[in-house]
């Protein structure tokens, strides 16, 4: 979450306000989510994903490379994404 927020050059406060958190507490709440000291409810995580323009799964991904793949796939058109995933599945089945 932090990487995407920083890529957008947004403050924690801005993300919080965009998802409807009161401005006075938005920075602290987003900071806790980024640090993992608190986990946002799914509804809140979905809102964060929407404003950051990332798939919800990206926020829960523990592996940075897989998170990056999720972002790349998310940005592709559905037909191209479907084609790539099908190719990966075929290659994995051949191993």
N, C-alpha and C positions, 0 to 999 in steps of 0.2 A: 504494500500500500504506500509506504513512504517513498519508494523509488518512483512510482508513477506520479505521486503528488509532486515530488521534486522535479520530475521531468516536465511537468506542466508549470513549474515555478509558482506553485500555489502554497500559501501558508496553511498550517493546520487549522487556524481559525477560519479561513475561507472555506475549506472543505466542510468543517462543522456547520457553518452558517448555511451553506448550500444544501445540506441535508436536513436543515430545520432545527439544529441545536442552537440554543440561546448564545448570542455572541460572547457573553461574559464567561461561559464555561466551555465553549467549543474547542479552544486550543488544548485545554487540559484533557478533555474527553478523547479527542483524536490522538493525542500523544499517548494516552494509555492504551488505545487500540493498537497503535503502531509498535509500542514496546511489548505488547502481549500481556500487560498486567491486568487488562480486562478484555473480554471478548465481546464484541458487539452482538446484540441479538440479530438473527438472520434478516429481519426486516431492515435494520439499520445497515448491515453489511451490504444488502442489496442496493440500498440508496447510495452508499459510498461507491460501490462498483459502477452504478449508473453515472454519477457525476464525474468519476475518474475515467469513464469510458473503457472499462475493463470487464471481462467476464467474472462473475461471482466466484468461480473456482480459483481465480488468480489470487484472491485475498486469503485463501486457505492453503495455498501451495507452499510447502516447506522447502522445496528444491528450486533454486534460482533458475536453473536451466529449463526446467519444466515450466516454470512460471513464464519465462520468456517465450517458450514455444506456444503457450496458451495465448499470449498477447498477439503473437504473429498470426496464429490461426484465426483468432477473433477478428482481426482486421481484414482478412480475406473475404471475398465473396463466397456465398454458400457453395456454389458448384466447384470452385477451385479448392476450397477447404475439404469438401467431400472427396474430391479426386486425390488429394494429398494423403488424407487419412486412409483411404482405401489402399493406396500404394504402400504406406507404412505397414498396414496390417498384413498385406501380402508378403512383404519382405520379412516381417517378424515371424510369419508362419513357415518361412523357408529355413529359418535358423534351427 
